Every structure is written in C-alpha cells, then in structure tokens.
Amino acid sequence: MALLSRIRNLASNLLHRNRVERELDDEMRAHLAMLVDEKIATGLSPEQARRSALIEFGGVDQVKEQVRDVRMGARLEQVWLDVRYAARILRKNPGFTAIVVITLALGIGVNTAIFSLVDGILLRPLPYDQPDRLVRLVQSQRQIGLESWNLSQATFTSLRDNTHSLEALAAYSTSGANLTGDGDPERVSIGTVSADFFKVLGIAPVLGRAFRAGEDTPGNNGVCVISFGFWQRRFAGDPNIIGNSLNLSSTPIEVVGVMPAGFSFPRPETEIWIPLAINPARTAPYFLKAIARLAPGVSPSEAETETTGVLWNYARQHPDTSENRVPLDQGSALKTIVTPLKEVMVGSTQKPLLILLCAVGLVLLIACANVANLLLARATSRVREIAVRFALGATPSRVARQLLTESLVLALIGGAGGVMLAWLGVRMLGRMPTDGIPRIEAVTVDGRVLAFTAGLAVLTGLLFGLMPALRAYRMGMIAAMHEGGRGGTASRRSNSALVAAQFALSFVLLIGAGLLLKSFQRLQSVELGFNPEKLLTMVVSLPARKYSKPEQSIQFCENLIDRLRTLPGVRAAGLTTNIPFVGDDNTDNFIVEGRDPGGEGVQVQLLAMTPGHLQAMGIPLLRGRDFLETDKSDSQQVAIVDETLARMYWPDGDALGKRVETTGDMQWMTIVGVVGGIKQDGFAEKLQPHIYAPLAQSPTLVAKLVVRTDGASNPTIAAIGSAVSGLDPDIPVYSIRSMNDVMARTLNSQRLTNLLLTSFSVLALVLAAVGIYGTMSLYVGSRKNEFGIRLALGAQPRVLLRLVLREGMLLIAAGIGIGVGGALALTRAMASLLFEVSPTDPVVFTGVPLLLVFVALAACFVPARRASRVDPMVALRCE
Amino acid sequence: MSGGTDDLLQGTLDLLILKTLGLGPNHGLGIARRINQITKGTFHPKPGSLFPALHRLKEKGWLASEWGESENRRKAKYYKLTRTGRRHLETETANWERIASAIFLALEATS
C-alpha cells in the first residue's frame, strides 16, 4: 500500500530522525568507498583515487541536504529545526532579543487592547436572540423641531396592532421605586415595559414566566419580573420567590419571574420590570421608547415605510394631536425612524474607537520599522554566518526561510508579551471611570482577541522579517553565481526610508492627539452658567400613594429645605426637577401671550424650583426677582425665564411682566425674573431656553436636591440623610454625587479616548526616537574611518557634529513633509469629534513639528558627538 | 562525461532508475553505472540528483532498500522494486512510449 508506506516513512522520518540520518551517512560513505575502489581498480594510487572520487561525488553535505529536502515531512522537520535554531540564536543575543521583543510587545499589546475594546463594543452581537433583527423605533417630525420623538400610548398601540413588518413591538420607559418591607428601604431601578418586551428581545426568564398579553393594561399590572442579581442580592436566590410580593412605593407587586444572569435592559442597573398600564386613548404625553423585532427577511427601511404609513393613518384618525401640527396634506414630514438597535447603543463610540484602532495600527507600523531596522543592522554582521550556510549546501530559499522563522519566533514572543500587556490594560480600564461608555462591561481579552493577536503577530513577523530574508535570498543567489559581494549601501538607504516613515507616522498620531487634547481643553473651559464647585446633588422620591395630594408633597419639600438650610456645612440648598448633565430632560412647547404659536416651534426646558435654588446653583439673577415663599399654589402664577429665551422673544429687555403658557390649559404665568442661561445636557451643547416655575405651583414627587457645601461633603451627606429620614423614614436618598462627578461622567468616553491616543502618540514618538538614534549610530559607525581621517587631517569636530546632525535633520524633514500630507488627509475624518478646534489648527500644526525636531535632535546628538570624537588612530587601526 | 545530462528531467531519471532496478536489485553506484551503460553514455546521473531521486521513490513506496554486501565485499545499500513499483514501471513505460512516439511524429512532420 503506497499510502501506508508513506505514513510509515513520515513517522520514521520524524520520530527516528537520528537513525535515518545515520543511515544516510552510511550510505554516502559506502558510495564514496565503492567509488574509490573503482578508481583504484583503474590503476590510481589510493591517494589519487580518493581525491578523484571526492571530485566526482561533489559536496557530500550538499547531496545530503538535497536528500533531506525530498524526505516526507521534510518541511515540518525543517520548521522545527529552524525554530530551534532561531531560539538558540536569539538566546545568544539577549540584548537584541529583549529590545525587539519589548518593542513588539508594546506594538502588539496596544493593538490587542484596542481590538478587545472594538470587539467587545462594536463587533460582538448584542446578547439577545437573533440580535440583528432588533431595531429601535421613534417618531419624527422635523418641521416642528422634533427629529426623534418617543411614542405616546395611542401611537404605540396603533403601531403594535397594525404592522406586519414587525414580528413584535414593545414599549418601555424607565423609572425608580422605593422598595420597603424586609430590610432597609432602598431605591431600585425599574423598567416599565409592555407585555411583549421580553419576547422582542428573545430572552426567557430562568424561573417563572414573562408577562402575558393583557398584563400591560390598567388594573392588571400588579406583577413584576426581577433580575438575577436582585434575586441573589435581596432573596439569596430563594427558589420559592415566585408568587411572593414586593412592596414597591407602598404598593404590593407579585413576583412572577426571574431573568437570567447578565440580562439588564434598558439600563445596566435595571433590577425590576413592571408592565406598563397602557391606555390606548392617551394621545399624549410621548414618553414610550419602542424596540421591535423585524419579521424575518424585512429590512429596517421596509419596516420604516410600513410603520410611517400606519402613523399617517393614526394621524388622520386623531386630527387634534401633535402629529397634525403640520397638516398631512401640506407636505408633513411626519414619519417613523427604524434604526438597528446596536447602532443606537454603540453608534457614538464607533468613530473614537476606529480612530484609536488606526492610531494603534500606526504605532505597530512604527514598531515594525524599528525592528526591521535592527534586523537589517544585524544582518550585516551575520554576513559570514550566512555565507557559511550557503557553503554547506543550503539553498537561498532555505536561508531566507530560516531568517523568516527567526522573525516569526520574535513576533510570537512579542505577541505573547503583548497579550499580557493588553490583559493588564483591560484590567486597568476596569478601574477607570467608564460608566457612560456603552457595553464596556463586554470587553475582555478572550479567545477571539487571542486569535486576533496571533494573526497580528504572524503578520507583523512577515512584515518586518521579509526585508532581511529577501536580502539574504539575494545574497545567496549572488553567491551561487560566484560573484560575491556585499549589500552595504542598499541597507542604509532602506534604513533611512524606514526612519523617515516612522517620523511621518508619529507626526500624524501627534497631530491627532494634539487636536483632541486642545478640543478637550476647550470643552472643559466652556462657560456653564452655574458653579459646579462644592455642589452636591441627590434625589428624593416620594411614594405617590402616601403623597397623593399636591399639598402633601409641597409641604414635604418645604420642610426639607428648611431643615437642610440649618445643617452645618450647608451654604445654600434648593430643590428642583432637573439637574444639569444627568440627562434629566423635560422639553416641551410653550406659547407667549399675544404671539402666533405656530412658526418654527421653539422647544423649551421646563423646570420647577424652590426659592434659593438659583443661589445654590450659582445661577445669576439678571433682572427682576427670585421666587419667594409667598409664591403659593393659590397666588399669582409666576415664572422665571433665562436669558437665552428672553433674547429670542424680547431682545429689547422687556421680558418682565410678560406672560407665557406651557401646559396647554391656559394657565398664564407672569415672568417675574430673568436669569443667566445654563448648559443643560453637556459641555458641547448649544444653550437651550429655560422656563422655571415655582415648585409650590408645579409640585413633583421626584425632588432633586442641590446643596452647596463648605467643602467636606461626607458629614453633610450623612446629615442630609438623617434630615430626610427624620421627616419620613420610608424615603431613601439616592444618586448622591458631586456636581463635578456628574459632569466628569459625561466626559468619560472623551477622556478615555484622549488618554489612550496621547499615550499611543508618546509611545510612537519614543519608538521613532529610538529608530533615528539607531540609524544615526549605524551611519556614524560605518563612516568611522572617514571621520577619523578627516579629524587627523585637521577637520574641526564641530564640523563633523554638524554633518551628522544635518543628516539626521534631512530624515526628519522628509518625515514631517510626508506627515503633514497624511495628517491633513486623516484629521479631516476627526472634525466631528472636535469642539471649537479646526482640524488644521495652526497651534497644533506648528507645535507638533517643533516637538518632533526637538526630540530628533536630542536622539541624533549622541551619535553626532561620537562622530566628532573619533580617535583617528583607533579608526585607522580598525581597517 | 557527457554534457547537458544534469538537468535530466526528474521524471526521466525516475523512470530510468525503475527500469534499471527492473533488471535486479542494485546499489547507488551500480544504478548510476548501469544507467550510463544502457543509455550508451548519454546519461550520467550525479549523486546530487541520484540520491534524492532514490529516496523520493522509496518514500512513494515504489522502492525498498536493505543493506547488503557489494561485489568488493563492501557494505552497500541495495535498492529493489516493490510490487507497486513494478506496476508503476509498466504504466510509466507505456506512457513514455506513447509520448515519445507522439513527439517523434510531431518532429518528423515539422521538419
């Protein structure tokens, strides 16, 4: 059997290598001996016969090498031999090996780390069933300034019951509830959802059941599903939990199901899901967020077309709703927008991540250039070793393969180091403030990431190993043609090209980092309109059952404020409905008395606040007065507007005494004051107009506390907690954060991007500096004799110093020249990430080249000084 | 010595080795001499191509080898045809004859 014999041969070749080798040796010797016998028989002396036989035979070692080449598994065996040989060579040069491995580990490490981010956040599918069919659905009517608008109960019901392109549509909103009963009262995060919510996501409870159809209607929604974490935390995983009741905001709710571990939608902290009480007759307010599962084979745009049609039918049947603000037959832009859910969740992080991925790619290229430079420099000193290998019968391709194997071994060791670095990096990431970055919890260094790294390492090894290998191959071909010769000048030229390329790449990275840093600085020095220093924010929520009458909650709030003002360490305190920067958002339309309500439809932020809140926030009162204790629910309805709004409607400054209306019930509010505008949603936003109403005239059950302290916040927080429980022991105080923390949170993602990009640029700069140092050292080394002679002939050391520096500067100039082109092309893609900074910012574009030149000069100075101090005698003796 | 035989086509050398061994087991030097002899000095295989070919054929299972004693009482490695080797020799011979006559005809026709 031919196949059997092949396998036997392969096994014997690989397993009994020594025996096979010995036999080959014997065979060659026997052949030679017979050849000598033959020659002797023709009458030659034994000595002559032996020489003649050797000549006829050719090189014994070459023949053996050729036989080895045809053996079964020869390739496999050679690879193994090459790897062992490479390991031996690398062990013999620990310094060289260490530098290369560290360089590669850094290059591969940052790539692995960033890839793990990209993979966890962007590439990995959402953890739901068939996640590519999940979409978000919103309404949109851009003619009245509402690009993206949630659903009302009526539009949700209409869309749910009349579409075929959606397999299921679910609505949800988020809230919180006070959990009382066994144990301390606590605030829990609630998802209020329609019955199909879990069906849309395709996740079933691990215990009990999901909601049934009809449980999301008024009177039938006294049930809840709890999260795995909550089940473990509060009930120690009690298997008999189903059927028990939770006391949520003074209402008993029956537990019907437990979700699997890791399920937390819509918010990471959501612990309890309760059905909505949907009333299809309510055409406002618009508070329902909607997700849907597309029917099989339906695209988001097809679903958009169908649901838009359904929405138009709805609008026709409900002529008095906001959907008809622009009449349908007059070119209304009313439509739905259907977006893949993943895009909604991670869309904002896509661009920064891709930029980071490009950045680490550049870092790796720079690292590769460095390693290639080192290998080229070493190849020059290995000329003799390689020549010997050719003489012993190695073919050029064989030697090239050997060198490439060495590179790959280096790359793989570097890759292993890189994985360790990445692992450390991802762990460090866990310690940094990262909330606000979507899916960050899904980031790990796992099998997928390792596979990426392995591929990257091999690619890297090929990239930097190819040039030295090809050079050796060419050398072998020349040797085979018996011409001899050395490739010295070509080596320096490619060295220089690599160094120039490194500086070009570093330039691009530094420009990118510089632009982002400048933008970040601009962002943080934005005028906020309030003073965030020493400002504490927290939330107190009153159960609707116990505080069903408005007077009760007004009374509670007034008592609380009175108590807070007397606490030690409290300078000022206020209660409001919206805190800036936390995502509190209460936008609505409004009308000004005597003005046409149509037009462009300005949206305004509506807030309620107690007297003294402005002072606590540090918002300046520009005209008129603050609210007073005398602004009661039964006194004149008053309002304070901010300058942003005042300037839009009363540019002449006569806002005081004018009347506005926001609720639609024609309760006119008289403007009694004008205050400074504030940033509501973030540093970069355009100022939105605000209307403030007195809390006493616009009571709330969820009161946001703003407290300006003396400094030490911890005792103050404790005192506030006891002040609240002194008023009502069942009410927890939660979301206690300093205003600075609240604002920093909105910048987490930018801060992380900046930190990473800056570190990568610095890393790139260091690598490039090492690269130019090495190249200039090599340059000085190769011209040592010349320098020595010139010095001996009376040249000034200064002249030589300048000569070397000029050589280095030429490389830098070339690098920067190429870099400017690259940077101009690449930074344009960053424009949308920049805040008040142009992608061609002149400060950045002059500062970065200066920095590069400075670093390069410093790196060139050492070899340049060495050139100016060559001892002529030593240099000449070397020759 | 005849020139131009080093770049003997690999397949040709393989066939010649098989043919030679078809006459009886032989060692490396013997095979080389025999090929030289039966081709009337046209082919003169050198060790650098002979031994790789022998090892390759052996790995394919067409040859077997064993240590024996040469005419001059030297230790030598003898190669012989296996059964599959003999079968292969027959098919290859037939193939070769067909190709050779085809090429001969073609050359005749054009000249």
Boltz contact constraints between the chains, C-beta under 6 A:
constraints:
  - contact:
      token1: [A, 2]
      token2: [B, 61]
      max_distance: 6.0
  - contact:
      token1: [A, 2]
      token2: [B, 84]
      max_distance: 6.0
  - contact:
      token1: [A, 5]
      token2: [B, 61]
      max_distance: 6.0
  - contact:
      token1: [A, 9]
      token2: [B, 59]
      max_distance: 6.0
  - contact:
      token1: [A, 27]
      token2: [B, 77]
      max_distance: 6.0
  - contact:
      token1: [A, 30]
      token2: [B, 75]
      max_distance: 6.0
  - contact:
      token1: [A, 30]
      token2: [B, 76]
      max_distance: 6.0
  - contact:
      token1: [A, 31]
      token2: [B, 28]
      max_distance: 6.0
  - contact:
      token1: [A, 31]
      token2: [B, 29]
      max_distance: 6.0
  - contact:
      token1: [A, 33]
      token2: [B, 74]
      max_distance: 6.0
  - contact:
      token1: [A, 34]
      token2: [B, 29]
      max_distance: 6.0
  - contact:
      token1: [A, 34]
      token2: [B, 74]
      max_distance: 6.0
  - contact:
      token1: [A, 37]
      token2: [B, 72]
      max_distance: 6.0
  - contact:
      token1: [A, 57]
      token2: [B, 47]
      max_distance: 6.0
  - contact:
      token1: [A, 58]
      token2: [B, 48]
      max_distance: 6.0
  - contact:
      token1: [A, 63]
      token2: [B, 47]
      max_distance: 6.0
  - contact:
      token1: [A, 63]
      token2: [B, 48]
      max_distance: 6.0
  - contact:
      token1: [A, 63]
      token2: [B, 51]
      max_distance: 6.0
  - contact:
      token1: [A, 66]
      token2: [B, 48]
      max_distance: 6.0
  - contact:
      token1: [A, 66]
      token2: [B, 52]
      max_distance: 6.0
  - contact:
      token1: [A, 67]
      token2: [B, 51]
      max_distance: 6.0
  - contact:
      token1: [A, 67]
      token2: [B, 52]
      max_distance: 6.0
  - contact:
      token1: [A, 67]
      token2: [B, 55]
      max_distance: 6.0
  - contact:
      token1: [A, 70]
      token2: [B, 52]
      max_distance: 6.0
  - contact:
      token1: [A, 70]
      token2: [B, 55]
      max_distance: 6.0
  - contact:
      token1: [A, 70]
      token2: [B, 56]
      max_distance: 6.0
  - contact:
      token1: [A, 72]
      token2: [B, 59]
      max_distance: 6.0
